[in-house]
Amino acid sequence: MISSIFTSVAQSSLYSISDSSKLSSSISLPNHNHPLLLNRLNFSSIFPSSILLPQRRLRSICFFNAGEKSNGKENGSDLAILKRWDVPWEWPTASLTSLACGISFVLTGLAESAAIPLLGIKIEELSLDEKAELLLLDQSFTTAVVLGVIYGITNAFQPLPEDMFRYDLREPFDIKRGWVLWAVIGLVVALLGVALTGFALSTFNGEPPQRETDSLVRLLPLIGSSSISTACLLGITGVLAPILEETLFRGFFMASLTKWVPTPVSVVISAAVFAIAHLTPGEFPQLFVLGMTLGLSYAQTRNLVTPITIHAFWNSGVILILTLLQLQGYDIKELLQAT
């Protein structure tokens, strides 16, 4: 219902502002703590979620129909990170879509919280595995809703350019666009950048930067409790959340911004919004650096698989490390608070 309402509102605004000749382009939440997901609902509630819509072409894995060639604007440079996306919608559509995604995210959480007692589910009586499965179901449902909002609004602009909402698994090691190659480079840069940021903050402040660990602390009972719980957590943090956040922040928001500002500026703006959206002020510098890396990797490859891969390894790596430490008998809650 929410998705359809915002779809109709956004479409009415775009038809009154854009002419039909522009219908040729397209569009396309990280920190290992996932505070954006975890702070929306408490542990007795559930998490946000994500499902990809069906592919419609066989030559590449894409969110929408793709054109036969990239429509990125050259801007007088051969550098991929300086090229803009050929965005077909105007600012009312971009702003309404972003607003609709935010509202859908919140309303989905409220609806799930209200539905749990109505369905007779008592969180306190569930086993750890059942809680993990419930969180995975919630994450899946929320992601499907948010991606549905994006798809519903932007579907009017079909066919979209090839480099928007592109999930392409071909040529993973290509020098210019290889998603595996640039994901590895991006992950190394992100690790170094976040580490140096933390070191710089601790040097200037005279003490280690603040880290909000409340989100992970809420998940501690699930981490390492069983193979089912671990698999559900990996599905949430390593698959669904990266797909949702990268499609929203990079695939839609960052790409849309390039209609009005240069691509490097859109990377900076989207990284700042990405960091703010996680609702952990103490981690803003590190999240901003991570968001910059994700944005630059997407601008380089024009392929959402690249930032999704970086995001997935970043998130799931922490869960796996904590699980191993838990299995070795370490008090991971104490370790988290110490760091």
C-alpha positions as CSV (number, residue, x, y, z in Angstrom):
1,M,0.0,0.0,0.0
2,I,2.7,2.5,1.0
3,S,4.8,1.6,-2.0
4,S,1.8,2.1,-4.4
5,I,0.9,5.4,-2.9
6,F,4.4,6.8,-3.3
7,T,4.7,5.3,-6.7
8,S,1.7,7.2,-8.0
9,V,2.8,10.4,-6.3
10,A,6.3,10.2,-7.7
11,Q,5.1,9.3,-11.2
12,S,2.6,12.2,-11.3
13,S,5.4,14.6,-10.4
14,L,7.8,13.2,-13.0
15,Y,5.3,13.4,-15.8
16,S,4.6,17.0,-15.1
17,I,8.3,17.9,-15.0
18,S,10.2,15.6,-17.4
19,D,9.3,15.0,-21.0
20,S,9.0,11.5,-22.4
21,S,12.3,11.8,-24.4
22,K,14.2,11.4,-21.2
23,L,12.9,7.9,-20.4
24,S,16.2,6.2,-21.2
25,S,18.2,5.9,-18.0
26,S,18.0,4.2,-14.6
27,I,18.9,3.9,-10.9
28,S,20.3,1.1,-9.6
29,L,22.5,0.6,4.4
30,P,28.2,-0.6,6.5
31,N,29.5,-1.0,9.3
32,H,29.8,-4.4,10.8
33,N,27.5,-3.3,13.7
34,H,24.6,-2.6,11.4
35,P,23.2,0.0,13.8
36,L,20.8,1.2,11.2
37,L,19.2,-2.2,11.2
38,L,19.7,-3.0,14.8
39,N,18.6,0.4,16.2
40,R,15.3,0.4,14.3
41,L,13.9,-2.3,16.5
42,N,15.0,-3.6,19.9
43,F,16.0,-7.3,20.3
44,S,12.4,-8.3,20.9
45,S,11.6,-6.9,17.5
46,I,13.2,-7.7,14.2
47,F,15.6,-6.4,11.5
48,P,15.2,-4.9,8.1
49,S,15.6,-6.9,4.9
50,S,16.3,-7.7,1.1
51,I,15.3,-9.6,-2.0
52,L,16.4,-9.0,-5.5
53,L,13.8,-8.6,-8.2
54,P,13.8,-11.1,-11.1
55,Q,16.4,-10.5,-13.9
56,R,15.0,-9.8,-17.3
57,R,18.1,-10.3,-19.5
58,L,20.4,-13.3,-20.0
59,R,23.5,-11.4,-21.1
60,S,24.1,-9.8,-17.7
61,I,22.5,-9.9,-14.3
62,C,20.6,-6.6,-14.0
63,F,17.9,-5.2,-11.8
64,F,16.0,-3.8,-14.8
65,N,16.1,-3.9,-18.6
66,A,19.4,-2.5,-19.8
67,G,20.3,-0.6,-22.9
68,E,22.9,-1.8,-25.4
69,K,25.5,0.7,-24.4
70,S,26.5,2.7,-21.3
71,N,25.1,6.2,-21.2
72,G,27.7,7.7,-18.7
73,K,28.7,11.2,-19.6
74,E,32.4,11.5,-20.4
75,N,32.9,15.0,-18.9
76,G,36.1,15.3,-21.0
77,S,37.9,12.5,-19.1
78,D,38.6,8.8,-19.6
79,L,38.6,8.2,-15.8
80,A,35.6,6.1,-14.9
81,I,35.2,7.7,-11.5
82,L,34.7,11.1,-13.2
83,K,31.9,9.9,-15.5
84,R,28.3,10.7,-14.6
85,W,25.2,8.5,-15.0
86,D,22.6,9.5,-17.5
87,V,19.8,10.0,-15.0
88,P,16.3,10.4,-16.6
89,W,14.4,11.7,-13.6
90,E,14.4,15.2,-12.0
91,W,14.8,16.2,-8.4
92,P,11.2,15.7,-7.3
93,T,11.4,12.0,-8.3
94,A,14.8,11.5,-6.7
95,S,13.7,13.2,-3.4
96,L,10.3,11.5,-3.3
97,T,11.8,8.1,-3.9
98,S,14.4,8.6,-1.1
99,L,11.6,9.8,1.2
100,A,9.4,6.8,0.3
101,C,12.2,4.4,1.0
102,G,12.8,5.9,4.5
103,I,9.1,5.9,5.3
104,S,8.6,2.4,4.0
105,F,11.6,1.2,6.2
106,V,10.1,2.7,9.3
107,L,6.5,1.7,8.6
108,T,7.6,-1.9,7.9
109,G,9.3,-2.1,11.3
110,L,6.3,-0.7,13.0
111,A,4.0,-3.1,11.2
112,E,6.2,-6.1,12.1
113,S,6.3,-5.0,15.8
114,A,2.5,-4.8,15.8
115,A,2.1,-8.1,14.0
116,I,4.2,-10.2,16.3
117,P,1.8,-10.2,19.3
118,L,-1.2,-10.5,17.0
119,L,0.2,-13.7,15.6
120,G,0.6,-15.0,19.0
121,I,4.4,-15.0,18.9
122,K,6.1,-14.5,22.3
123,I,9.7,-13.5,21.7
124,E,10.8,-14.4,25.2
125,E,9.6,-18.0,24.7
126,L,11.4,-18.5,21.4
127,S,14.7,-20.4,21.2
128,L,17.8,-18.7,19.9
129,D,17.5,-20.4,16.6
130,E,13.9,-19.3,16.2
131,K,14.8,-15.7,17.1
132,A,17.6,-15.8,14.4
133,E,15.1,-17.1,11.9
134,L,12.6,-14.4,12.8
135,L,15.3,-11.8,12.3
136,L,16.2,-13.2,8.9
137,L,12.5,-13.2,7.9
138,D,12.2,-9.6,9.0
139,Q,15.3,-8.5,7.1
140,S,14.0,-10.2,3.9
141,F,10.6,-8.6,4.2
142,T,11.9,-5.1,4.8
143,T,14.4,-5.3,2.0
144,A,11.8,-6.5,-0.4
145,V,9.5,-3.6,0.5
146,V,12.2,-0.9,0.1
147,L,13.5,-2.3,-3.2
148,G,9.9,-2.6,-4.3
149,V,9.5,1.1,-3.7
150,I,12.6,1.9,-5.8
151,Y,11.5,-0.5,-8.6
152,G,7.9,0.8,-8.6
153,I,8.8,4.4,-9.0
154,T,11.6,4.1,-11.5
155,N,10.0,1.4,-13.6
156,A,8.3,4.2,-15.6
157,F,11.7,5.1,-17.0
158,Q,12.3,1.8,-18.8
159,P,14.5,0.9,-20.6
160,L,17.3,2.0,-18.3
161,P,20.9,2.4,-19.2
162,E,23.2,-0.6,-18.8
163,D,25.2,0.9,-16.0
164,M,22.3,1.6,-13.7
165,F,21.1,-1.1,-11.3
166,R,23.7,-3.4,-12.9
167,Y,24.5,-6.7,-11.1
168,D,27.0,-8.2,-13.6
169,L,29.1,-11.3,-12.7
170,R,31.1,-11.4,-16.0
171,E,34.8,-10.5,-16.3
172,P,35.5,-10.5,-12.5
173,F,39.2,-9.7,-13.0
174,D,39.0,-7.1,-15.8
175,I,41.5,-4.2,-15.1
176,K,38.9,-1.5,-15.6
177,R,35.6,-3.0,-14.5
178,G,36.4,-6.3,-12.8
179,W,34.2,-6.7,-9.7
180,V,36.4,-9.2,-7.9
181,L,39.6,-7.2,-8.6
182,W,38.1,-3.9,-7.5
183,A,36.3,-5.5,-4.5
184,V,39.7,-6.8,-3.2
185,I,41.3,-3.4,-3.8
186,G,38.3,-1.6,-2.1
187,L,38.3,-3.9,0.9
188,V,42.0,-3.4,1.5
189,V,41.6,0.4,1.1
190,A,38.6,0.4,3.4
191,L,40.5,-1.6,6.1
192,L,43.5,0.8,5.9
193,G,41.3,3.9,5.7
194,V,39.2,3.0,8.7
195,A,42.3,1.9,10.7
196,L,44.1,5.2,10.0
197,T,41.0,7.2,10.8
198,G,40.7,5.5,14.2
199,F,44.4,6.1,14.8
200,A,44.1,9.8,13.9
201,L,41.1,10.3,16.1
202,S,42.7,8.6,19.0
203,T,45.9,10.7,18.5
204,F,44.1,14.1,18.3
205,N,41.6,13.3,21.0
206,G,44.1,11.6,23.3
207,E,41.8,8.6,23.7
208,P,40.3,5.9,21.4
209,P,37.3,7.1,19.4
210,Q,33.9,6.2,20.7
211,R,32.4,3.0,19.3
212,E,28.7,2.1,19.7
213,T,28.6,-1.6,20.3
214,D,25.0,-1.8,21.5
215,S,23.9,-3.4,18.2
216,L,26.4,-6.2,18.4
217,V,25.8,-6.6,22.1
218,R,22.1,-7.3,21.3
219,L,23.2,-10.0,18.9
220,L,25.7,-11.7,21.2
221,P,23.3,-14.4,22.4
222,L,23.0,-15.5,18.8
223,I,26.6,-15.3,17.7
224,G,28.1,-18.8,17.8
225,S,25.1,-20.3,19.5
226,S,24.5,-22.8,16.7
227,S,25.1,-23.3,13.0
228,I,21.5,-22.1,12.3
229,S,21.9,-18.9,14.2
230,T,25.2,-18.2,12.5
231,A,23.8,-18.9,9.1
232,C,20.9,-16.5,9.7
233,L,23.2,-13.8,10.9
234,L,25.4,-14.2,7.9
235,G,22.4,-14.0,5.7
236,I,21.3,-10.8,7.3
237,T,24.6,-9.0,7.6
238,G,26.5,-10.5,4.6
239,V,23.8,-10.8,2.0
240,L,20.5,-9.0,2.6
241,A,21.8,-5.8,4.2
242,P,24.6,-5.2,1.6
243,I,22.1,-5.7,-1.3
244,L,19.6,-3.3,0.3
245,E,22.1,-0.6,1.3
246,E,24.2,-0.6,-1.8
247,T,21.1,-0.5,-4.1
248,L,19.7,2.4,-2.1
249,F,22.7,4.5,-1.3
250,R,25.0,3.8,-4.2
251,G,22.7,2.4,-7.0
252,F,19.9,5.0,-6.6
253,F,21.0,7.9,-4.4
254,M,24.6,8.4,-5.5
255,A,23.9,7.8,-9.2
256,S,20.9,10.2,-9.1
257,L,23.1,13.0,-7.6
258,T,25.4,12.9,-10.6
259,K,22.6,14.6,-12.6
260,W,23.4,17.8,-10.7
261,V,26.9,17.4,-9.2
262,P,30.1,15.8,-10.4
263,T,30.5,12.1,-9.6
264,P,33.3,12.6,-6.9
265,V,31.0,15.1,-5.1
266,S,28.1,12.6,-5.3
267,V,30.4,10.0,-3.7
268,V,31.1,12.3,-0.8
269,I,27.5,13.3,-0.3
270,S,26.2,9.7,-0.4
271,A,29.0,8.5,2.0
272,A,27.9,11.2,4.5
273,V,24.2,10.3,4.2
274,F,25.2,6.6,4.5
275,A,27.1,7.3,7.7
276,I,24.4,9.5,9.2
277,A,21.7,6.9,8.4
278,H,23.4,4.3,10.7
279,L,22.5,6.5,13.7
280,T,25.9,6.0,15.4
281,P,27.5,9.4,15.7
282,G,30.6,8.1,17.4
283,E,31.4,6.0,14.3
284,F,30.6,8.6,11.7
285,P,34.3,9.1,10.6
286,Q,34.9,5.4,10.0
287,L,31.5,4.9,8.3
288,F,32.2,7.9,6.1
289,V,35.5,6.5,5.0
290,L,33.9,3.1,4.3
291,G,31.1,4.8,2.4
292,M,33.7,6.7,0.3
293,T,35.4,3.4,-0.6
294,L,32.1,1.8,-1.5
295,G,31.1,4.8,-3.7
296,L,34.4,5.0,-5.5
297,S,34.4,1.2,-6.2
298,Y,30.9,1.6,-7.7
299,A,31.9,4.6,-9.8
300,Q,34.9,2.7,-11.1
301,T,33.1,-0.5,-12.2
302,R,29.6,0.8,-12.7
303,N,28.6,-2.6,-11.2
304,L,26.7,-2.9,-7.9
305,V,28.2,-6.3,-7.3
306,T,31.5,-4.6,-6.4
307,P,30.4,-2.5,-3.4
308,I,28.0,-5.3,-2.4
309,T,31.0,-7.7,-2.2
310,I,33.1,-5.3,-0.2
311,H,30.1,-4.6,2.1
312,A,29.4,-8.3,2.5
313,F,32.9,-9.3,3.5
314,W,33.1,-6.3,5.8
315,N,30.0,-7.3,7.7
316,S,30.2,-11.1,7.6
317,G,33.9,-11.0,8.5
318,V,33.1,-9.5,11.9
319,I,30.4,-12.1,12.6
320,L,32.7,-15.0,11.6
321,I,35.6,-13.6,13.8
322,L,33.3,-13.2,16.8
323,T,31.9,-16.7,16.2
324,L,35.3,-18.2,16.2
325,L,36.3,-16.3,19.3
326,Q,33.1,-17.4,21.0
327,L,33.9,-21.0,20.1
328,Q,37.4,-20.7,21.5
329,G,35.9,-19.6,24.9
330,Y,36.6,-15.9,24.7
331,D,34.1,-13.4,26.3
332,I,33.2,-11.5,23.1
333,K,31.1,-9.0,25.0
334,E,34.1,-8.0,27.1
335,L,36.2,-7.8,24.0
336,L,33.7,-5.6,22.2
337,Q,33.5,-3.2,25.2
338,A,37.3,-3.2,25.5
339,T,37.7,-2.1,21.8
